[in-house]
Amino acid sequence: MPGQTPETAAGQQSEPVRKPPPQSPPRSSSAGTHGWVALRLVSAGLFVVMSLFVRLASVEAPVGQIVFYRSLFAIPPIVAYLMWRRQFPSALKTRQPVGHLKRNLYGGAAMVLSFVSLAYLPLALATALGFLAPLLAVPAAVLFLRERPGAVAIGAALAGFVGVVLMLAPAFEGPTLDHDTIIGVAAGLAMAVATAAGRVQIKTLTATETPGTIAFYFATICALGGLTSWPFGWIVPTGPSLAYLIGAGISGGLAHITMTEAMARAPVSTQAPFDYTAMLWALILDALIFGLLPSPLSLAGAAVIAASALVIPLADRLTARSDALRPAR
């Protein structure tokens, strides 16, 4: 029978059992923990850089044009990545065309809503509203991906959200909210829901699709979607505006690659707290570019965010060490 050890028959010699060649460990093993952590941190920073370029470009360019440039100029780094991985053009073959359409539906809606939020709100406030997405990603992963996050992952996600609230508190001091702020906040809240749904779909796609494939089709379909807004009025970008639009595309493409690579290596619920580190990048950019220094309450929130992101890898390391020291039964 296949799969059984051959037995010795009368008058015959037993043949040596050929062992299957050793297989490489899965990408989500503990050996790759540091890899996905680094990818997630870099991804969070790149998304903040992209948001900065979008915020600057939105002064002149309409949202549809920003979507087009952000998606079009994300394609070259994605193709270069696929060529570096020796997956081009083979990676363009997909097993889940409907899955890519769903991912683009959620991701495209999240992109448009994010750009609307950035057009009406300061960078830090718009970024902080996006942090509702990782909090929503935890229950979404439980419901749709059947993940079972531990108490550490759930606690880290909640702690990171508390840190975001602390950082947001100074932004709401002063006069009442105006019309622009209400539009920006509403768009940011809707964007968080669409982002959480998109990340669940990305995790589903990684079962059969490479990260480069997911990123390529997302950029291509969103570029076509953004192009449809051309009849409604585009500007002729020159100088800084053109640089902002191209910068948003390149940084967005790199951010999407690193995020999808990390998604393929660890559960969505485990990665959720690392999204909060984007606020740290936003603080750094505010200080370096705009000369805006955070308040003590914002710094306290940043410390909580950093601590929540560090809990996951530290807990994984302690668990792996205790498993290694546990005597085999």
N, C-alpha and C positions, 0 to 999 in steps of 0.2 A: 504493500500500500504506500502511496506517496506520503512522505513525511515520517515514515517509521524507519527504525534502524534495521537494515537487512540482517536476517538470521542465517545461520549456517545450516545448509541442507546436507543430507547424507552424501558423502563422497565429494563434497565441494568445499572449497576454501572460502572463508569469509573475506569479503572485500572491505578495504578500509573505508570508513565513513568520511565523506568529504564535508568539511564544515563550510558553511557559507562565508563569504568574505566579510570582514568586519564592516559595519556600516557607521557612517559618521553620525555623531550625536545630533539630536534635533536642535533646531535653531533656538528654541526656547529653554534650553538646558541652563543649569546654574552657571556653567562655564561662560555663557554669553551674557551674564547679567550686566557686567560693566559695559559691554558693547551697546546694549539697548539704552542703558542709562545715559551714556554719552550722546547717543543719537537723539534721544528725547530732549536733552538739554540744548544741544545745538539747534534742533528743530524749533524749540520755543524761542530761542534768540533770533533765528532767521525770520520767523513769522512776525516778530516785533519790528525788525528792520523793514520787512515788507509793508507793515502797517504804517510805519513812518513815511515811506515813499508814497503810499496811497494818500495819507493825510495831506502831504505837501502837493500832490498832483490834483487833489480834489478842489483846490482853490480855483482852478481854471477848467479842468476836464470834467465832463459828465461821467456818471457812474458806469454806463454801458461801455464807454471808450476805455475807462480804466480796466474793466473786466477783460476787454479784448487784449490790451497791451500786456496786462499781467499774465494772461494765459498764453499769448503768442510767444512772448520772450521767455516763458518758462520751458518751452519745447526744446531749444538748443541744449541747455544743461541736462535735460532729461535724456535726450538722444546721446549726448556725450557720456553720460553715466551708463547707458545701456551698451555702448560700444566698449567702454572700459571693462564692463562685466562680460563682454563677448556674448551679449544677448540681443544684438541688433543685426538683422530685423526679425529674428525668430521670436522675440518677446512680443511682437505686435500681434501674434496669433493668440486669440483669447478663447477660453472655454465658457465664459460667462458674459455674453454681450448684454443680456438683460440686467445682470448685476451691475455692470458699468453704467448703464442708463440710470438705475436707481441711485448709484453713488453720485452721479453727476446731478441728478435732480436735487438731492439733499445738499451736496457740496456747492452747486451753483447758487442755490437759494441762500446758503450760508455766506457765500462770497459777496453777493449783492447786498445782503442785509448788513454785513460787516462794513462794506464800503460806505453805505448810507450812514451807519453809526459813526464812522470815522469822519465823515463830512460835517457832521453836526456836533460832535463832541471832541474834547481834548483827547490826545493820544492815551494818556494814563486811564482816563475814565472809560473810554471805549475798550481798551485792553482788559480792564478789570471786569467789565460786563461779560466778556467772552469766557471768563473763568467759571461761569455757571455751567458751561458745557462739560468739563470733567466731572462735576458733581452729578450731573444728569447721566453721564456715561456709566457710572457705577450701577444704578438700577437698570439702565437699558441693557448693559452686558448681562445682568442676571436674568432678565426677562427673555431676551432674544438670542443670546449666545450660550445660555445655560452655564455661565461662569459662576463660580462660588468664591467670591473674594473673602478673605479672612478679615478678622477684626482689625488687623493692622492696616490693611488697605482702606477699609471703610473709615477708620478713625483718621488716617492721614488725609483722605479726601475732605472730610468734614473740617479738620484742623486747617487745611489750606484755604477752605472757603471762609473760615473765621478770619484768617489773615487778610484775605481780600476785603472783607467788610471793614477791618481796621484801617486798611489803606484807603478805602473809599470814603470813610467818615469825614475827613477834612474837606473833600470835594463838595459835600452837601452843606457846608456851613455858609452862611451869608444869605443873599436874597432868595426868593422863591424860584422854582424852576420856570424857565421861559419856554416858548413854543418850540424852539430848536432843540432844547435839551430833552423835551418830552419825546419828540420824534426820534432823536438819537438813542434814548434809553429804550424805547419800544422796539426799534430795529435791533438793538443789541440783545434784548431778551429773546426775540424771535430767532436771531442768529444762533444763540446758544442751543436752542432746541434743535435747529437744523444741523448744527455741527455735531451734536451728540448722535443723532440718527445717522449722519454720514460716517462717523467713526465705527459704528457698529457694522455698517455695510462694508467698510474697508476691511475690517477683521474677517468678515465672511469671504471677501474676495481673495484674501491672502491664502486661503486653503488651496487654491489652484493657480492663482495669478502671481507673477513676480511684482515686487514693488515698482519697478520701472514701468511695467505694463499699466498698472493702475494709475500712476502719475501721468503717463503719456496720454491715455484716453481722457483723463480728467481735463488736462490742459487743452487738448484738441477740441473736445466738445464745447468747453466753456469759451474758447476763442471764437468758435462759430456762433455760439449764442450771443456773445458780446458784439460780433460783427453785425447782427441783425438790428442793433440800435443805431447804426450809422445814419439812416434817413432822418432820425430825430434830432440831429445836430451834433456834430463833433467839432472840436477846435483843431487848428493846425499847430501841433506841438512844436515848439522851438526852444532851444536853450535849456534852462533848468526844467521846464515842464517835460520835455522829451526825456531828459535824464531820469527824472522821477518815475516816469511811466516804464522805461526800460529797466530801471533798478528794481521796481516792484515785481516785474516779471521774472528776472533772474533770481532774486532772493526768494520769491515765492516758489519757483521751481525747485530750488535746492532745499527749501524748507519742506516741501511736499515729499521729496525723495527720502530725506532723513526721517520724517514722521512715519512714512509707510514702512520703511525698513525696521523701525522700532516696533511698529504694530505687529509685524510678522514674527517678532522675537519674544513677546510677552503678552499676557492678557490685557485687555483694554482697561479693566478695573484696576489693575496694578499700576498702569502707567498714568492714570488720571491725575495724581498729585503733582506730577512733573510739569503739567501744563501751567501750574501756578508760578513756576520759576520765570515765566515770561514777564511777570510784573517786576522782577529784579532787573531784567534787561531794560524794561521801560524806564525804570528809575535812573539807570546808568545813562541812557540816551538823553533823558530830560536834563540831567546834570551837565553832560558834556556838550550838547548841542544848544539847548535853550537856557542853560544856567539856572534851572529850577531845582532847588534843593528840597528834599522831602521833610515833612514835619516829623517830630518824635513819634507820633502815633503811627505814621506811615512806615517809619523804620521798624517799629515794633511788629507791625503787620508783615513786613518783609522778612523779619527774623522767623516768624511763625511759618511763613510759606517755605522758607529754606529748610526749616526743621522737618516740616511735613514731607518734603521731597526726599530728605535723607533717611527717613525712617524705613522706607521700603528696602533699599539695598542693604542697609545694616541688618534689618530683620532677616532677609534672605541669607546673608552671610552667617549669622548666628544659627539659623536653622540648619544650613548645610554643615556647619562645624559640629553641631550637636548630633546630627545624623551620622557623621563620619566617626565620631567617638563612641556612638552607641554600639555595644557588642552585638554581633550577628547571632541570631537564634537558630 
